[in-house]
Amino acid sequence: MPTPPPFDYDTVYSHKVRVGIPRTPQTPVPYDFAVGHPDASTFPSQALGEATTRMLLREGRELALYPGDMSHDAARHLVSRKLQAHEGVDIPPSRIIITNGSMQGLLMVAEAFINPGDTVIVEEFSYPGTLRAFGYCEPRYATVPTDEEGIIVAELARALDRLAARGVTPKLVYTIANFQNPTGSVMSLPRRRALMQLAEERRLLVIEDDAYGDLVYEGEPVTSLYALSRTDNVVRLGTFSKIVAAGVRLGWVIAPEPVLARLAVTKIDGGTSAFTSRAVAEYLQDHLDARMATLLGVYRSKRDAMLEALEEHLSGVATWSRPRGGLFIWVRLPEGYNTTTLLEAAHASGVAYLPGTNFSPEGKGASYLRLSFAYLSPETIRAGIALLARVVKAARPLKATALA
């Protein structure tokens, strides 16, 4: 009997994975500015291990039980205490749900609020993970430009008017107000107030993604959109990935209690790992401030190294953001460059970055690229930027002009 051909999985894939873009692994390179990984050398192995041991000896038997959709109380109380201490906002644990990373929170938001064909408003350049998470629910995107102060509220109002003229009411506005990914901008307090006033007037739901808000290197933190809301129209997301480790996969969502109950309907994983959430809560209750001080010092020095290297090697050729926090620098090359095409030459030189079009639902940003300074050492950053500059200069289009 002849061997049958291999099963053809293309005949059974769902529509959602057919329209999604497969994530193909990239060949590792020594100067990887594409990854958003935190610095692995700062991982608190000993302190986290000791905290985990204490937790297991005290309450390990409770891990035999499912944690429930909201997750264990310890992590929710930790988030509540952290926000009270660092931001002066009083958010009870009953308004907090712990998730398997902030990406699960984004998926929950998408499934709870977005139907196929709904219009969702995002910043002109936005986090690709969000576009991917929302994309599973097949929305239509409307984009709004930003500047160094964040989303331009006057442009948002005009976008809403254009949609209203077509009889379209958007489901939500998604924004990263602190150290936006990819631009690194921080929404100013006046801009935040204007956004919330407009959202209240137009009865808009605002999704505030605060993945990078803890990483402030200069200046003072700005009041969150959640704290500025007078009508409970903000759902706020955060993460422990940037202050503990990305691999712990632990995030949180804050919303009114009835909304959390609806979000929990979409959380069908049996609950966020009680082991991870309890261990992280045990560790951070004693080490949060020291941990933050360490991370801020490390990342500040890396940001400075990248900015210095860009100034040395690409001044007069490109312009770039100078973020006061976060993990990313947004670089603009002159018109005529295509950073997607340029990536092949960069890879051949051992350098990786993310092209600007990755961040646009409309495919804009061909002359932009995003660099992450979190993962590599300052010395490696300097060497990598020097190599990237050689690639950029070698590929300079004949008609390209330097940016002012």
Residue pairs with C-beta under 8 A, 6 or more apart in sequence:
16 136
19 135
19 138
20 132
20 135
20 136
21 132
26 34
26 347
26 352
27 347
29 347
29 350
29 351
29 352
30 350
30 380
30 384
31 350
31 351
31 352
31 376
31 380
31 383
31 384
31 387
31 388
32 351
32 352
32 375
32 376
33 351
33 352
33 353
33 370
33 371
33 372
33 373
33 376
33 381
33 384
33 388
34 352
34 353
34 354
34 370
34 372
35 352
35 372
35 375
36 181
36 246
36 327
36 328
36 372
36 374
36 375
37 246
37 372
37 374
37 375
38 241
38 242
38 245
38 246
38 295
38 327
38 374
38 375
39 295
39 298
39 299
39 302
39 374
39 375
40 375
42 294
42 295
42 298
43 245
44 244
44 283
44 287
44 291
47 283
47 287
48 244
48 279
48 280
48 283
51 279
51 282
51 283
51 286
51 287
52 279
52 282
52 283
54 282
55 278
55 279
55 282
56 63
59 278
62 274
63 274
63 275
63 278
65 274
66 270
66 271
67 270
67 271
67 272
67 273
67 274
67 277
68 271
69 97
69 264
69 267
69 271
70 76
70 96
70 97
70 98
70 260
70 264
70 271
71 97
71 98
71 99
71 271
71 272
71 274
71 277
72 98
72 274
72 277
72 278
72 281
73 93
74 277
74 278
74 281
74 282
75 98
75 250
75 252
75 272
75 277
75 278
75 280
75 281
76 93
76 96
76 97
76 98
76 252
77 93
77 281
78 280
78 281
78 284
78 285
79 91
79 93
79 96
79 98
79 238
79 252
79 254
80 91
80 92
80 93
80 96
82 284
82 288
83 89
83 91
84 90
84 91
86 214
86 221
87 221
87 223
87 224
87 227
89 224
89 226
89 227
91 226
91 254
94 257
94 260
95 254
95 255
95 256
95 257
95 260
96 252
96 253
96 254
96 260
97 252
97 253
97 255
97 260
97 263
97 264
97 267
98 250
98 251
98 252
98 272
98 277
99 105
99 108
99 250
99 251
99 252
99 253
99 267
99 272
100 249
100 250
100 251
100 269
100 272
100 273
101 239
101 241
101 249
101 250
101 251
102 209
102 211
102 237
102 238
102 239
102 241
102 251
102 252
103 129
103 133
103 251
104 251
104 267
104 269
104 272
105 237
105 251
105 252
105 253
106 129
106 130
106 133
106 134
106 209
106 237
107 133
107 136
107 266
108 253
108 263
108 266
108 267
109 133
109 172
109 207
109 235
109 237
109 253
109 263
110 133
110 134
110 136
110 137
111 136
111 137
111 266
112 259
112 262
112 263
112 265
112 266
113 171
113 172
113 205
114 120
114 134
114 137
114 138
114 139
114 171
114 172
115 137
115 171
116 137
116 138
116 139
117 138
117 139
117 140
118 137
118 139
118 140
118 170
118 171
119 139
119 140
119 141
119 142
119 163
119 168
119 169
119 170
119 171
120 134
120 139
120 140
120 141
120 142
120 170
120 171
120 172
120 174
121 141
121 142
121 143
121 144
121 156
121 159
121 170
121 172
121 173
121 174
122 130
122 131
122 134
122 141
122 142
122 143
122 144
122 173
122 174
122 175
122 361
123 143
123 144
123 145
123 146
123 151
123 174
123 175
123 176
123 180
124 143
124 144
124 145
124 146
124 360
124 364
125 146
125 182
125 183
125 330
125 356
125 359
125 360
125 364
125 365
125 368
126 143
126 174
126 176
126 181
126 359
126 360
126 361
127 176
127 181
127 182
127 209
127 359
128 354
128 358
128 359
130 174
130 209
131 141
131 361
134 174
139 171
141 361
141 362
142 159
142 163
142 170
143 360
143 361
143 362
144 151
144 152
144 155
144 156
144 159
145 151
145 152
145 155
146 152
146 180
146 183
146 185
147 185
148 185
148 321
149 185
149 186
149 187
149 188
149 190
149 191
150 175
150 177
150 180
150 185
150 186
150 187
150 188
150 191
150 192
151 175
151 187
151 191
151 195
153 191
153 194
153 195
153 198
156 173
156 195
156 198
157 198
160 170
160 198
160 202
160 204
163 169
163 170
170 204
171 205
172 204
172 205
172 206
172 207
173 195
173 199
173 204
173 205
173 206
173 207
174 207
174 209
175 187
175 195
175 206
175 207
175 208
175 209
175 225
176 209
176 210
176 211
176 212
177 186
177 187
177 192
177 208
177 210
177 213
177 222
177 224
177 225
178 186
178 187
178 210
178 212
178 213
178 221
178 222
178 325
178 326
179 185
179 186
179 212
179 213
179 215
179 323
179 324
179 325
179 326
179 327
179 328
180 186
180 187
180 326
181 211
181 212
181 326
181 327
181 328
181 359
181 370
182 328
182 330
182 354
182 356
182 359
182 368
182 370
183 321
183 328
183 330
184 321
184 322
184 323
184 326
184 328
184 329
184 330
185 321
185 323
186 222
186 323
186 324
186 325
187 195
187 222
188 222
189 222
189 223
192 222
192 223
192 225
192 228
193 228
195 206
195 225
196 206
196 225
196 228
196 229
196 230
196 234
198 204
199 205
199 206
199 229
199 233
200 229
200 230
200 231
200 233
203 233
204 233
205 233
205 234
205 235
206 225
206 229
206 233
206 234
206 235
207 234
207 235
207 237
208 224
208 225
208 226
208 234
208 235
208 236
208 237
209 237
210 224
210 236
210 237
210 238
211 237
211 238
211 239
211 241
211 242
212 242
212 325
212 326
212 327
213 221
213 224
213 238
214 242
214 243
214 292
215 242
215 295
215 296
215 299
215 325
215 326
215 327
216 296
216 324
216 325
217 296
217 299
217 300
217 303
217 324
217 325
218 324
218 325
219 324
224 236
225 234
225 236
226 234
226 236
226 254
232 256
235 253
235 254
235 255
235 259
236 253
236 254
236 255
237 251
237 252
237 253
237 254
238 251
238 252
238 254
239 250
239 251
239 252
240 248
240 250
240 251
240 252
240 280
240 284
241 248
241 249
241 250
241 251
242 295
242 327
243 284
243 288
243 291
243 292
243 295
244 250
244 280
244 283
244 284
244 291
248 276
248 280
249 273
249 276
250 272
250 273
250 276
250 277
250 280
253 260
253 263
255 263
284 291
299 327
299 373
299 374
301 378
302 373
302 374
302 376
302 377
302 378
302 381
303 323
303 329
303 373
304 378
305 373
305 378
305 379
305 381
305 382
306 329
306 371
306 373
306 381
306 385
307 320
307 322
307 329
308 382
309 381
309 382
309 385
309 386
310 318
310 320
310 329
310 331
310 385
312 385
312 386
313 385
313 386
313 388
313 389
314 320
314 331
314 385
314 388
314 389
314 392
316 402
317 333
317 334
317 389
317 392
317 393
317 396
317 402
317 403
318 331
318 332
318 333
318 334
318 392
318 403
319 331
319 332
319 403
319 404
320 329
320 330
320 331
320 332
321 329
321 330
321 331
322 329
323 329
327 372
327 373
327 374
328 370
328 371
328 372
328 373
329 370
329 371
329 373
330 368
330 369
330 370
330 371
331 368
331 369
331 370
331 371
332 367
332 368
332 403
333 339
333 367
333 368
333 369
333 392
333 400
333 403
334 367
334 396
334 397
334 400
334 401
334 402
334 403
335 367
335 400
335 401
336 367
336 397
336 399
336 400
337 366
337 367
337 392
337 395
337 396
337 397
337 400
338 366
338 367
339 353
339 355
339 356
339 357
339 366
339 367
339 368
339 369
340 355
340 357
340 366
342 355
342 369
342 391
342 392
342 395
343 352
343 353
343 355
345 391
345 394
345 395
346 352
346 353
346 388
346 391
349 387
349 388
349 390
349 391
350 384
350 387
351 384
351 387
351 388
351 391
353 369
353 370
353 371
353 388
354 369
354 370
355 365
355 366
355 368
355 369
356 364
356 365
356 366
356 367
356 368
356 369
356 370
357 363
357 364
357 365
357 366
358 370
359 365
359 368
359 370
371 385
373 381
376 384
